[in-house]
Amino acid sequence: MDPRLLGYLNRALGHEMAAVQQYMAQSRLCGLWQLADYCSHFHQDVIEELGHVASLTDALLKLGAAPNATQLPPVRLGRSLEEMLAIDRVLEVEAVRLYEEAAAYCARVRDGAHHALFQKILNDELEHLQELDRMEADLRSKEKRYA
């Protein structure tokens, strides 16, 4: 069993679990703020991140390793929607870096199956970044209209 691969899988699992926790809290907070569209958006992110959790857990179990994501970073909510999106952008950039590194490692050691897993999740995270950029641009546009 490749210890470095296990490290990447468990780091990725921890990152995805932290994202689930953060997006769920942000979804509920947007609900309290009566921002239904954003509440729904963050809830969809939770569902997608849970899919990543399932894929990573499957990969670990197939290797005979127990999933280990016990040290999650604290949730960062933000005091405004703008701040929330900025916090989420940092989270997604960290994910992109992790998945790029993990995919590159798997390519180097010719582990096609795990390379494909990391690459698929990387593509999803890049889409998250694009969506966050669109949401931030929409907010700036709305602020200009109401200013």
Secondary structure by P-SEA (a helix, b strand, c coil): ccaaaaaaaaaaaaaaaaaaaaaaaaaaaaaaacaaaaaaaaaaaaaaaaaaaaaaaaaaaaacccccccccccccccccaaaaaaaaaaaaaaaaaaaaaaaaaaaaacaaaaaaaaaaaaaaaaaaaaaaaaaaaaaaaaaaaac
